[in-house]
Amino acid sequence: MESAFLCNDDDVDEGVEISHGTNQVSCRPGKRNVWRALRGRPGVIKGFYQFEVVVVGNSLLRVGWSTASACLNLGTDSHSFGYGGTAMKSHARHFEKYGDEFHGKDGTVITCLLDRRSLEKQTISYRIDGEDLGVAFELPESLAGVPLFPGLCGRENWDAQLSFSECRFPMTDCLPLADGLQHDADAVAKQVVSGLCSGDADAGVEVSEGGMKVIGRQPDGKWLGVRGRPGVLKGAYQFDVELHNEGLIRVGWATLTSKRNLGRDAKSFGYGGTAKKSHAGKYDDYGEMFQDKPGSIVSCLIDRTDPENQTISYCFNGQPLGVAFTIPAELAEEPLFPAICGKATWIASCRCSAPLLKPCSGFIPVGESLLRGDAIQGPEGELKAPEGKAVTSRDHEDVLPGRKVVLSVNSGPWSGWYVCKVLDTDDLGCYLEHEEDGFKESVPWTYLGGPKFSMDLLPEDGNGCQAQTVSWQLEQEKSAELGVDLEQTSATGFLRRCSLKVDPIAGAGLELSTCDAGYLVDAIDVVPGQANLRRGFAIVAIGGHLLLGLEPEEVERRFGAAVCDGAEVIAGPAHGLLTQPFDSIRLQALQLMSPKANVSLSLQEPELVRVCSLPPTAQKRVTDNLLRKTTLRVTSDGAGLELETCEHGYLVTAVESQPGQPGLTIGEAIIGIGGTLLLGCSSEEVEELFGAAFKNGAALITGLRRDLAREPMTSIRAAAEHLMAASLGRSKTV
């Protein structure tokens, strides 16, 4: 066998020897009636390829193709296909008459053909000494896109010669297998490794048997975990976990930057032996208990076939438990990796490839997701944050718009590190955009270096940083979807002039919502793509017509009348526009409007007077919609809340089922209680003020912290004071 196609140790049975000089393979197992085998390289994904096997002596052979995870004994499982010397073809242990016998026919040449040129019909066929035997197998749809590798097995003592390059009976339009790696990714050189990743495990966790077995040892009862590979982006996939001792484990899915203690943060999802599911620190009853039940098998399922409704569910010993989680929108494009964690001493095995322990209908082993283009492999070890210069509350003069930083959130459900771009700064703090998902937030300088946040400034040239970001696996897609070359567009202040793309079938591919500045861009489809628009931009004018400050109905009317391919659009980042005086934005828009739009200042003046005379409510930010009122439930056992101080007051990190807080969710910030604001207070002041007002029925002012982070503190304070005043006024009239 040519050295380029040498098998690794896992793909050669004991007793099989390969002579590279003569391409001779021999087997002397030392036992009667025993089959021994080997699997070669490469694995064919597409195209039409052949290799040849020459029978030597009185050998009984079986030849064909198999996946990297199949049994080496060809035809004895659902992922391998063989044709044997007794004139039988076999697949999934089903043997049928096929072709001619070649058992013991010294010098006979068997040609193994794999035709994957068509997506609809892919076949395996054979020839003996050049004579066509016809199609032996049609590949099932479940193997579409899964590479098939050359295989050979024989009974007792046997000898054969293999040829992957110079075939004695070449087929028209069929290439020798050796050429597979040279033709537009028709083949892969090696098996894709899947399973638990020893480089992505907590200290005290041991991974063995090629990522299939894991042992956790932690005497003090701390939870330890490990992530696996690959990470699923789309499709429906499964992996199985079997518990081998009387231990306590939790299994599920996680991002590369989540905690390994599954379900304790907002980027991981777990189902544990105590019959609880957990996400973002919230625990709910789910499924059956399997703590201290060795032999229990939990199947972890992820369904990302519908981008708008992605779910995670589980099966216990083959019985479906129903949907456990709907994956939130902010994680919809984030790869999710298999993960296990456990407490004290625990032993488990993980099966990511076929055959699964308890296969579920409609779900494919997660080990095949990468080969189908539905996943990313992920790094060999833990994804680490890029290193840079630490930023402190007093030393931040180098944090300028356009620079990249690593923001570390040290506690709460969104703990982790994030590569961000600096959008703006002022004396109070900086405004950041996350590279991973485009999320924007404000970080006050006073919080840097404290218990909540830390920040590192990345090198200005960015060398080596881009490949290490959280979204490294989608870098090319993100740049194509979100890339904006601002230097190539005419700009004044926050605004840019660009042309709108409109496809006759797909339209503009924009999801828009009205705002005070005009139309807010909520999402941009890949087709037709908008090179100079980004999610979070506000369109303030189109085709020479201002949208700024108009009522929603008028915005929709004007935009609809002017939208067409090539229409001139004036837009800019909404976070910047909504902090500027209305007249300033209007003037910038007028300066950018193209002369081709036949717009003159004199012609527009009557309209501008009307726009400027709108009441202040048409120009103010919609901060009020971010806040709401609720009441606190307190019993003799307390409020059942886990809280952490943050810049807005108290952050809710967990909500227990008793007594329950219908008006609160994880990730919300409590910024006021009982008529007292917690906003902007120190940690000690927050604890003192909250404790003083803590009682059953206390009035709360809350808002999602991710949304509040986008707003200036002054706006949030004004809205909160307005809500409090209204609440107190109503209380007096009751």
Phi and psi in degrees as a GROMACS rama.xvg file:
@    title "Ramachandran Plot"
@    xaxis  label "Phi"
@    yaxis  label "Psi"
@TYPE xy
-56.2429  140.41  GLU-2
-60.7146  -26.8901  SER-3
-64.2763  -16.8394  ALA-4
-118.958  27.2779  PHE-5
-65.2612  135.842  LEU-6
-80.4093  157.294  CYS-7
-87.699  176.555  ASN-8
-61.1284  -31.0143  ASP-9
-70.8449  -15.4755  ASP-10
-110.422  16.8029  ASP-11
-133.594  121.429  VAL-12
-71.0796  155.969  ASP-13
-61.9384  134.441  GLU-14
100.572  -11.9821  GLY-15
-94.299  129.302  VAL-16
-124.118  144.194  GLU-17
-118.53  127.217  ILE-18
-103.54  108.361  SER-19
-71.0428  -27.3101  HIS-20
-69.4918  -32.8924  GLY-21
-113.255  2.23318  THR-22
58.881  25.4338  ASN-23
-90.4674  137.842  GLN-24
-121.702  132.134  VAL-25
-133.484  154.763  SER-26
-138.436  129.447  CYS-27
-133  81.0883  ARG-28
-70.8993  -22.189  PRO-29
78.9286  7.70584  GLY-30
-134.442  151.452  LYS-31
-84.4881  146.753  ARG-32
56.4722  34.6894  ASN-33
-111.905  134.971  VAL-34
-95.5816  133.098  TRP-35
-126.686  149.425  ARG-36
-148.436  173.604  ALA-37
-150.855  158.155  LEU-38
-126.218  136.738  ARG-39
-104.972  -165.871  GLY-40
-135.456  155.538  ARG-41
-90.5072  -178.891  PRO-42
-104.571  127.427  GLY-43
-85.2541  130.906  VAL-44
-105.06  -38.1698  ILE-45
-150.285  168.673  LYS-46
95.8883  -172.272  GLY-47
-127.536  114.065  PHE-48
-136.131  157.764  TYR-49
-142.963  152.411  GLN-50
-140.85  163.077  PHE-51
-122.832  146.52  GLU-52
-125.145  128.832  VAL-53
-106.73  125.082  VAL-54
-72.3611  133.546  VAL-55
-117.44  122.51  VAL-56
69.3304  -143.455  GLY-57
-96.205  36.9722  ASN-58
-77.9509  142.916  SER-59
-106.727  112.269  LEU-60
-119.882  160.716  LEU-61
-135.223  132.492  ARG-62
-128.895  155.482  VAL-63
160.75  -141.762  GLY-64
-137.619  152.344  TRP-65
-156.808  160.189  SER-66
-76.1572  167.971  THR-67
-67.677  -22.6811  ALA-68
-99.2277  2.22211  SER-69
-77.0585  164.214  ALA-70
-65.2664  142.622  CYS-71
-68.1557  -27.4673  LEU-72
-74.8053  98.2466  ASN-73
-55.4754  138.1  LEU-74
82.234  2.5  GLY-75
-99.3834  4.42416  THR-76
-144.224  178.408  ASP-77
-77.8861  -3.3631  SER-78
-114.247  18.3692  HIS-79
-143.339  155.706  SER-80
-138.778  126.863  PHE-81
-135.859  155.928  GLY-82
-130.35  122.36  TYR-83
-109.129  167.992  GLY-84
-67.6681  -13.2606  GLY-85
-90.7772  15.2092  THR-86
64.817  45.1256  ALA-87
-129.765  136.887  MET-88
-101.063  152.136  LYS-89
-145.937  141.739  SER-90
-155.576  129.998  HIS-91
55.163  40.1163  ALA-92
65.0882  18.0293  ARG-93
-106.311  114.42  HIS-94
-104.788  132.426  PHE-95
-135.288  152.883  GLU-96
-64.75  134.117  LYS-97
-160.808  135.713  TYR-98
66.3821  -154.048  GLY-99
-115.312  157.714  ASP-100
-71.9385  145.11  GLU-101
-137.125  13.6595  PHE-102
-62.3627  119.003  HIS-103
75.9913  7.55602  GLY-104
-90.5472  89.1527  LYS-105
-56.9509  130.667  ASP-106
89.6632  -6.35852  GLY-107
-66.0239  136.979  THR-108
-106.88  120.975  VAL-109
-105.506  121.347  ILE-110
-97.1801  125.863  THR-111
-105  118.908  CYS-112
-115.159  136.267  LEU-113
-128.679  115.932  LEU-114
-110.899  106.267  ASP-115
-121.166  32.8125  ARG-116
-75.2057  -26.6131  ARG-117
-108.936  138.684  SER-118
-73.5249  -29.2124  LEU-119
-78.8608  -34.5319  GLU-120
-142.037  112.802  LYS-121
-118.694  134.554  GLN-122
-132.401  158.642  THR-123
-120.917  131.624  ILE-124
-141.646  171.307  SER-125
-138.714  160.869  TYR-126
-137.116  147.524  ARG-127
-116.096  119.183  ILE-128
48.812  38.9944  ASP-129
88.4473  -7.75338  GLY-130
-87.0494  126.083  GLU-131
-71.0661  128.565  ASP-132
-101.045  -3.33108  LEU-133
86.723  175.646  GLY-134
-68.7967  128.692  VAL-135
-95.2507  -39.8337  ALA-136
-141.234  142.728  PHE-137
-104.513  127.036  GLU-138
-69.1769  137.503  LEU-139
-69.8675  156.446  PRO-140
-59.8804  -28.4897  GLU-141
-63.1696  -18.532  SER-142
-101.731  8.14182  LEU-143
-60.236  125.687  ALA-144
82.2713  -4.40757  GLY-145
-90.7739  125.719  VAL-146
-66.4494  141.386  PRO-147
-111.678  130.896  LEU-148
-106.55  150.775  PHE-149
-68.4475  141.921  PRO-150
-139.631  156.617  GLY-151
-151.097  132.743  LEU-152
-140.268  160.175  CYS-153
-152.384  161.789  GLY-154
-100.528  134.067  ARG-155
55.2372  -133.684  GLU-156
-82.0021  129.234  ASN-157
-152.262  159.385  TRP-158
-140.417  148.449  ASP-159
-157.731  160.594  ALA-160
-117.91  140.762  GLN-161
-115.646  145.814  LEU-162
-137.984  120.119  SER-163
-107.631  -7.23552  PHE-164
-121.335  -66.2637  SER-165
-95.5264  95.4366  GLU-166
-86.2904  143.369  CYS-167
-74.4197  -29.0931  ARG-168
-125.263  72.8592  PHE-169
-67.0519  141.633  PRO-170
-96.7215  144.567  MET-171
-63.5586  134.449  THR-172
67.4692  6.44329  ASP-173
-110.995  132.77  CYS-174
-98.9283  148.084  LEU-175
-65.0093  145.088  PRO-176
-56.1983  -31.0773  LEU-177
-59.7527  -22.5858  ALA-178
-86.3312  -2.40274  ASP-179
-58.8121  -37.1802  GLY-180
-78.8681  -6.48199  LEU-181
-101.316  1.98015  GLN-182
-122.886  85.0009  HIS-183
48.0943  50.6107  ASP-184
58.6198  38.9658  ALA-185
-68.9781  -23.0638  ASP-186
-145.106  165.552  ALA-187
-118.958  147.408  VAL-188
-79.61  -25.437  ALA-189
-150.174  167.092  LYS-190
-65.8438  140.777  GLN-191
-81.3733  124.291  VAL-192
-79.968  133.233  VAL-193
-135.622  155.948  SER-194
131.432  -170.329  GLY-195
-70.3271  144.992  LEU-196
-108.35  112.036  CYS-197
-63.557  -26.9095  SER-198
-79.384  -5.42285  GLY-199
-122.886  49.0252  ASP-200
-129.352  149.748  ALA-201
-68.9471  153.238  ASP-202
-60.867  131.488  ALA-203
103.966  -5.09041  GLY-204
-110.019  124.954  VAL-205
-110.662  129.718  GLU-206
-113.814  132.633  VAL-207
-141.953  -177.823  SER-208
53.2907  48.0448  GLU-209
63.5761  33.7548  GLY-210
85.0242  14.0422  GLY-211
-99.922  -25.9503  MET-212
-119.937  142.907  LYS-213
-140.666  139.629  VAL-214
-128.581  128.663  ILE-215
-114.034  132.924  GLY-216
-131.538  115.577  ARG-217
-148.428  96.4051  GLN-218
-59.666  -30.9209  PRO-219
-84.097  7.02452  ASP-220
82.7157  9.87119  GLY-221
-72.8938  144.749  LYS-222
-76.6912  130.058  TRP-223
-124.449  151.239  LEU-224
-147.91  176.429  GLY-225
-150.051  143.481  VAL-226
-102.977  156.281  ARG-227
-112.792  -173.378  GLY-228
-136.555  153.036  ARG-229
-87.964  -176.189  PRO-230
-105.792  125.208  GLY-231
-81.9543  133.093  VAL-232
-108.882  -31.4689  LEU-233
-154.895  169.512  LYS-234
89.6644  -178.135  GLY-235
-120.13  117.359  ALA-236
-135.85  164.228  TYR-237
-145.895  145.29  GLN-238
-137.33  154.697  PHE-239
-114.954  144.486  ASP-240
-126.559  130.574  VAL-241
-115.467  130.303  GLU-242
-85.9378  131.816  LEU-243
-110.679  -4.94205  HIS-244
-142.089  -178.536  ASN-245
-84.0306  63.4677  GLU-246
-112.043  176.053  GLY-247
-117.786  118.422  LEU-248
-129.96  165.299  ILE-249
-134.972  136.725  ARG-250
-129.367  155.246  VAL-251
161.82  -140.083  GLY-252
-134.249  148.578  TRP-253
-154.021  155.494  ALA-254
-79.1554  170.372  THR-255
-69.1629  -20.87  LEU-256
-107.278  10.6824  THR-257
-81.2724  169.951  SER-258
-71.7022  149.71  LYS-259
-78.0017  -13.9183  ARG-260
-78.7756  90.4325  ASN-261
-54.592  136.947  LEU-262
84.3473  -2.32174  GLY-263
-88.7217  -9.14907  ARG-264
-132.527  177.878  ASP-265
-82.3343  3.96613  ALA-266
-118.053  19.6452  LYS-267
-147.061  156.664  SER-268
-137.455  126.728  PHE-269
-136.223  155.199  GLY-270
-130.737  122.968  TYR-271
-112.416  169.487  GLY-272
-65.1522  -15.1343  GLY-273
-88.6276  13.7213  THR-274
63.7002  44.5825  ALA-275
-127.946  140.367  LYS-276
-103.594  150.998  LYS-277
-145.594  141.193  SER-278
-156.584  132.49  HIS-279
55.5036  36.6578  ALA-280
79.9782  3.93384  GLY-281
-105.622  130.029  LYS-282
-113.917  131.327  TYR-283
-132.676  153.182  ASP-284
-63.6137  136.974  ASP-285
-164.181  136.651  TYR-286
67.9437  -150.922  GLY-287
-119.01  155.177  GLU-288
-74.0273  138.843  MET-289
-134.651  12.8403  PHE-290
-62.9924  136.349  GLN-291
62.6066  27.7183  ASP-292
-123.522  80.2971  LYS-293
-56.5859  143.627  PRO-294
93.6503  -9.5573  GLY-295
-65.423  138.098  SER-296
-119.98  122.147  ILE-297
-112.107  122.739  VAL-298
-95.9338  126.317  SER-299
-104.01  117.374  CYS-300
-115.029  138.165  LEU-301
-130.121  130.274  ILE-302
-121.169  106.241  ASP-303
-118.248  27.8179  ARG-304
-70.8124  -30.8101  THR-305
-106.393  109.496  ASP-306
-57.3178  -25.1329  PRO-307
-89.6299  -10.6575  GLU-308
-146.093  79.4617  ASN-309
-97.34  133.319  GLN-310
-132.029  159.451  THR-311
-125.109  131.615  ILE-312
-141.473  174.278  SER-313
-139.793  156.852  TYR-314
-125.345  143.081  CYS-315
-114.794  117.096  PHE-316
50.3162  39.1583  ASN-317
88.9372  -5.82925  GLY-318
-98.1768  123.658  GLN-319
-62.9758  139.459  PRO-320
-106.022  -2.88661  LEU-321
89.8035  172.643  GLY-322
-66.209  127.844  VAL-323
-95.3564  -39.9606  ALA-324
-140.935  143.862  PHE-325
-100.918  121.972  THR-326
-66.1654  125.057  ILE-327
-65.3817  157.754  PRO-328
-59.0487  -34.8281  ALA-329
-68.7228  -13.5985  GLU-330
-110.18  8.77639  LEU-331
-62.2997  -27.6419  ALA-332
-111.851  13.0092  GLU-333
-94.6715  130.023  GLU-334
-65.7369  138.395  PRO-335
-115.486  131.467  LEU-336
-109.662  148.273  PHE-337
-59.0817  145.648  PRO-338
-153.515  149.105  ALA-339
-139.14  141.169  ILE-340
-139.602  160.938  CYS-341
-154.289  168.172  GLY-342
-120.174  141.727  LYS-343
63.5522  -126.657  ALA-344
-108.838  126.119  THR-345
-145.443  148.115  TRP-346
-133.817  129.93  ILE-347
-149.665  162.182  ALA-348
-123.214  151.131  SER-349
-124.816  127.618  CYS-350
-114.917  110.844  ARG-351
-105.133  -14.8308  CYS-352
-119.495  165.134  SER-353
-69.3565  147.007  ALA-354
-82.3837  134.481  PRO-355
-71.5989  159.452  LEU-356
-71.059  -41.1351  LEU-357
-138.281  75.8057  LYS-358
-60.808  138.232  PRO-359
-109.63  138.031  CYS-360
-60.7368  131.369  SER-361
89.6796  -4.59732  GLY-362
-118.313  142.569  PHE-363
-110.629  146.728  ILE-364
-54.8269  134.024  PRO-365
-62.2728  -23.117  VAL-366
-63.6723  -17.824  GLY-367
-95.9221  -3.22473  GLU-368
-66.6628  -35.3732  SER-369
-66.8986  -42.0598  LEU-370
-68.6121  -22.3427  LEU-371
-88.9914  0.757475  ARG-372
77.5511  18.6904  GLY-373
-103.689  5.9739  ASP-374
-151.956  172.768  ALA-375
-121.591  149.239  ILE-376
-69.4542  -40.9717  GLN-377
84.8971  161.084  GLY-378
-70.0205  162.358  PRO-379
-68.4034  -25.9271  GLU-380
-127.86  -163.4  GLY-381
-66.0812  139.167  GLU-382
-77.113  117.372  LEU-383
-104.545  150.128  LYS-384
-68.9062  141.169  ALA-385
-60.9152  147.562  PRO-386
-91.8636  146.365  GLU-387
-160.607  -173.061  GLY-388
-79.4488  128.818  LYS-389
-66.6287  139.173  ALA-390
-108.308  133.271  VAL-391
-115.583  172.124  THR-392
-64.8081  -23.2212  SER-393
-102.789  -17.8789  ARG-394
-120.781  82.0761  ASP-395
-135.277  20.0913  HIS-396
-68.307  -19.9551  GLU-397
-87.0657  -4.75567  ASP-398
-81.82  95.0797  VAL-399
-120.846  156.379  LEU-400
-52.8165  133.333  PRO-401
99.215  -21.5715  GLY-402
-77.0035  158.515  ARG-403
-107.156  142.064  LYS-404
-134.613  160.889  VAL-405
-107.695  115.988  VAL-406
-97.9166  123.012  LEU-407
-106.568  122.127  SER-408
-99.3291  116.926  VAL-409
-89.486  -11.2454  ASN-410
-155.414  168.483  SER-411
91.735  174.891  GLY-412
-66.1367  -20.1159  PRO-413
-104.88  24.55  TRP-414
-62.0564  147.47  SER-415
143.217  -172.935  GLY-416
-120.588  150.43  TRP-417
-140.78  130.576  TYR-418
-82.2255  126.106  VAL-419
-130.733  156.146  CYS-420
-105.687  135.694  LYS-421
-79.1049  119.632  VAL-422
-92.1446  -36.9092  LEU-423
-162.558  156.587  ASP-424
-140.333  157.66  THR-425
-150.337  -167.976  ASP-426
-68.8325  -18.5847  ASP-427
-93.4892  -31.811  LEU-428
176.126  -161.804  GLY-429
-127.19  154.322  CYS-430
-112.338  121.287  TYR-431
-117.622  150.862  LEU-432
-119.837  125.256  GLU-433
-73.541  128.883  HIS-434
-63.5519  -31.9182  GLU-435
-63.8871  -48.0441  GLU-436
-136.823  7.52726  ASP-437
77.8836  4.35076  GLY-438
-64.7231  140.495  PHE-439
-118.593  142.16  LYS-440
-154.372  157.018  GLU-441
-99.79  137.317  SER-442
-125.3  112.245  VAL-443
-65.971  144.461  PRO-444
-58.8815  -34.0848  TRP-445
-64.9549  -17.7279  THR-446
-90.6839  -11.52  TYR-447
-71.6672  135.554  LEU-448
84.4987  -4.41917  GLY-449
-87.9044  -169.258  GLY-450
-70.6427  -20.0907  PRO-451
-91.2667  -49.5087  LYS-452
-124.862  150.674  PHE-453
-141.623  157.043  SER-454
-142.079  140.82  MET-455
-124.679  134.906  ASP-456
-89.1651  120.838  LEU-457
-77.8304  156.653  LEU-458
-54.5845  144.202  PRO-459
-64.3399  -31.5798  GLU-460
-80.3336  -12.231  ASP-461
71.9415  13.3021  GLY-462
-60.6798  125.378  ASN-463
79.3791  -7.13637  GLY-464
-84.5435  -38.0619  CYS-465
-60.6899  -37.9388  GLN-466
-73.5665  -10.9021  ALA-467
-103.826  2.36753  GLN-468
-70.1306  163.234  THR-469
-59.1106  -34.4071  VAL-470
-95.4305  27.1016  SER-471
-58.1651  -33.4033  TRP-472
-71.4379  -17.1463  GLN-473
-116.551  20.5689  LEU-474
-55.9375  -47.7926  GLU-475
-66.2492  -40.9319  GLN-476
-65.1783  -41.9373  GLU-477
-63.8626  -43.5504  LYS-478
-64.6706  -35.8826  SER-479
-69.3721  -37.3559  ALA-480
-79.8918  -38.2737  GLU-481
-111.332  -5.84829  LEU-482
-59.7951  128.749  GLY-483
-132.307  115.374  VAL-484
-91.5913  88.3587  ASP-485
-67.6623  -22.7149  LEU-486
-69.8818  -21.8816  GLU-487
-90.137  0.739686  GLN-488
-114.907  148.923  THR-489
-69.6973  134.41  SER-490
-136.735  144.798  ALA-491
-139.835  114.412  THR-492
61.4669  -124.636  GLY-493
-84.7117  -12.4955  PHE-494
-96.813  152.889  LEU-495
-132.413  148.712  ARG-496
-104.895  129.151  ARG-497
-149.692  169.674  CYS-498
-103.153  140.712  SER-499
-86.6432  136.884  LEU-500
-99.0725  130.046  LYS-501
-131.815  117.953  VAL-502
-88.806  140.914  ASP-503
-58.3398  -28.8056  PRO-504
-102.989  -49.9371  ILE-505
-82.2937  -12.1159  ALA-506
72.7788  -149.875  GLY-507
-85.7171  -12.6816  ALA-508
66.1822  32.2871  GLY-509
-116.074  141.057  LEU-510
-106.832  120.602  GLU-511
-124.457  150.788  LEU-512
-139.85  144.917  SER-513
-72.1721  148.706  THR-514
-148.943  177.394  CYS-515
-61.5078  -26.6585  ASP-516
-87.1275  -11.4483  ALA-517
139.029  -107.164  GLY-518
-117.503  126.381  TYR-519
-92.9055  130.664  LEU-520
-82.9015  110.405  VAL-521
-90.0859  -31.1632  ASP-522
-159.661  153.772  ALA-523
-131.298  121.702  ILE-524
-74.9836  158.007  ASP-525
-65.4533  -35.466  VAL-526
-112.195  127.18  VAL-527
-83.7827  -6.05725  PRO-528
81.5046  145.038  GLY-529
-128.373  97.9493  GLN-530
-57.5254  -34.166  ALA-531
-116.378  17.1871  ASN-532
-113.299  150.762  LEU-533
-134.653  155.497  ARG-534
-59.3585  133.231  ARG-535
96.9979  -5.89329  GLY-536
-79.6287  153.226  PHE-537
-111.317  129.453  ALA-538
-89.7693  113.229  ILE-539
-99.1779  -12.5974  VAL-540
-159.223  151.431  ALA-541
-147.555  132.42  ILE-542
56.6873  33.1543  GLY-543
85.0018  5.15055  GLY-544
-113.018  123.714  HIS-545
-71.965  139.444  LEU-546
-109.028  -6.9294  LEU-547
-63.8509  124.546  LEU-548
76.6375  8.82841  GLY-549
-88.0551  162.129  LEU-550
-68.12  152.223  GLU-551
-52.9491  -41.9201  PRO-552
-62.5083  -38.4682  GLU-553
-71.6068  -36.4748  GLU-554
-59.9001  -47.7421  VAL-555
-62.7194  -40.6304  GLU-556
-64.4233  -48.1907  ARG-557
-67.4919  -41.7675  ARG-558
-64.313  -45.1489  PHE-559
-61.6249  -34.6684  GLY-560
-73.325  -27.1064  ALA-561
-102.7  -13.1866  ALA-562
-69.2199  129.191  VAL-563
-168.48  165.52  CYS-564
-64.7627  126.578  ASP-565
88.9999  0.418801  GLY-566
-60.2384  137.555  ALA-567
-75.6678  129.312  GLU-568
-123.236  136.937  VAL-569
-109.641  121.011  ILE-570
-147.421  165.991  ALA-571
-170.18  167.707  GLY-572
-61.7109  125.835  PRO-573
-61.6522  -35.1537  ALA-574
-62.3817  -31.1282  HIS-575
-81.6106  -41.3857  GLY-576
-61.4339  -42.0706  LEU-577
-76.4285  -2.08673  LEU-578
-100.396  -4.08446  THR-579
-98.7388  154.004  GLN-580
-58.6083  144.289  PRO-581
-58.651  -44.6778  PHE-582
-63.3228  -34.9262  ASP-583
-65.6449  -43.8469  SER-584
-65.3318  -41.3045  ILE-585
-59.5616  -44.1212  ARG-586
-65.5  -41.813  LEU-587
-60.3051  -42.7202  GLN-588
-62.9411  -42.3083  ALA-589
-64.4529  -38.2539  LEU-590
-65.7049  -30.151  GLN-591
-87.0972  -19.1202  LEU-592
-61.1381  130.891  MET-593
-69  142.903  SER-594
-58.3475  -25.9401  PRO-595
-65.5497  -17.9946  LYS-596
-80.1252  -0.713955  ALA-597
58.0671  40.5971  ASN-598
-107.224  128.281  VAL-599
-124.187  153.307  SER-600
-61.5887  -37.5811  LEU-601
-68.0611  -38.7367  SER-602
-67.7343  -31.604  LEU-603
-86.346  -11.9425  GLN-604
-57.7234  -45.9964  GLU-605
-58.3961  -41.2166  PRO-606
-64.3745  -39.2258  GLU-607
-67.9783  -35.315  LEU-608
-62.7217  -41.6483  VAL-609
-65.365  -41.7993  ARG-610
-62.9865  -42.9629  VAL-611
-70.6224  -18.2911  CYS-612
-89.3324  5.63439  SER-613
-62.4556  151.239  LEU-614
-62.7255  156.892  PRO-615
-56.6761  -28.3524  PRO-616
-63.8999  -23.5977  THR-617
-78.1338  -14.8205  ALA-618
-109.929  -13.9518  GLN-619
-79.0325  162.068  LYS-620
-74.4908  157.114  ARG-621
-94.1061  43.1051  VAL-622
-59.8979  -32.8821  THR-623
-55.3192  -34.0016  ASP-624
-69.4721  -13.8555  ASN-625
-83.7286  -18.5631  LEU-626
-108.699  152.161  LEU-627
-150.74  166.007  ARG-628
-109.165  145.014  LYS-629
-152.212  178.065  THR-630
-122.826  151.527  THR-631
-90.6448  135.978  LEU-632
-99.0422  126.875  ARG-633
-135.544  127.771  VAL-634
-117.574  -172.906  THR-635
-63.43  -21.665  SER-636
-92.8028  3.85879  ASP-637
101.583  -163.34  GLY-638
-98.507  -7.5618  ALA-639
66.7528  34.6427  GLY-640
-119.291  145.43  LEU-641
-110.229  124.36  GLU-642
-125.22  149.213  LEU-643
-132.847  140.623  GLU-644
-70.1778  145.718  THR-645
-146.963  -179.565  CYS-646
-65.908  -18.3542  GLU-647
-99.1473  -7.93759  HIS-648
139.228  -109.026  GLY-649
-116.562  128.993  TYR-650
-96.6376  130.487  LEU-651
-83.0851  116.348  VAL-652
-107.162  -15.0956  THR-653
-159.779  145.032  ALA-654
-130.434  116.017  VAL-655
-79.5559  158.279  GLU-656
-68.4186  -24.5597  SER-657
-121.421  129.868  GLN-658
-80.9882  -2.38846  PRO-659
82.6465  142.478  GLY-660
-130.376  86.591  GLN-661
-57.7227  -26.2398  PRO-662
-93.0134  5.0704  GLY-663
-126.705  143.882  LEU-664
-132.505  158.323  THR-665
-62.6722  135.742  ILE-666
98.5013  -7.0172  GLY-667
-82.2513  150.852  GLU-668
-108.346  130.522  ALA-669
-89.6198  109.175  ILE-670
-102.829  -7.20422  ILE-671
-156.245  147.381  GLY-672
-146.93  129.403  ILE-673
56.9618  34.1401  GLY-674
85.6697  4.50672  GLY-675
-114.329  129.636  THR-676
-83.4389  137.507  LEU-677
-102.794  -7.35681  LEU-678
-60.1404  126.884  LEU-679
76.757  3.84751  GLY-680
-81.7526  159.024  CYS-681
-70.607  165.579  SER-682
-58.1591  -41.8257  SER-683
-65.2946  -40.0702  GLU-684
-67.2967  -39.5326  GLU-685
-59.5513  -47.7349  VAL-686
-62.2786  -41.7761  GLU-687
-67.9142  -46.6927  GLU-688
-67.7021  -41.3892  LEU-689
-65.1779  -43.2397  PHE-690
-62.2595  -36.0728  GLY-691
-69.1108  -31.4635  ALA-692
-99.5752  -1.4168  ALA-693
-68.3353  116.943  PHE-694
-168.826  163.546  LYS-695
-64.5687  130.286  ASN-696
87.0125  1.21161  GLY-697
-59.6288  136.269  ALA-698
-75.1071  132.594  ALA-699
-118.346  143.937  LEU-700
-112.216  121.291  ILE-701
-134.499  166.606  THR-702
-167.581  153.135  GLY-703
-64.896  128.52  LEU-704
-61.9132  -36.1312  ARG-705
-61.4834  -34.7941  ARG-706
-77.4523  -40.5207  ASP-707
-63.2846  -31.8515  LEU-708
-62.9186  -19.0757  ALA-709
-82.2596  -14.6059  ARG-710
-104.713  147.347  GLU-711
-63.69  145.474  PRO-712
-58.7366  -36.4647  MET-713
-63.9126  -38.9588  THR-714
-67.6199  -41.3324  SER-715
-64.7938  -42.2357  ILE-716
-62.0298  -44.3622  ARG-717
-62.9387  -42.5803  ALA-718
-65.7692  -39.4907  ALA-719
-65.9176  -42.3378  ALA-720
-63.9228  -36.0402  GLU-721
-64.4609  -43.8748  HIS-722
-64.813  -40.364  LEU-723
-64.7435  -42.9518  MET-724
-63.61  -41.9729  ALA-725
-64.5136  -40.0501  ALA-726
-65.8545  -43.8793  SER-727
-66.0504  -36.913  LEU-728
-63.542  -43.3943  GLY-729
-65.9634  -35.576  ARG-730
-61.822  -35.0907  SER-731
-69.9259  -28.078  LYS-732
-86.3733  -13.1369  THR-733
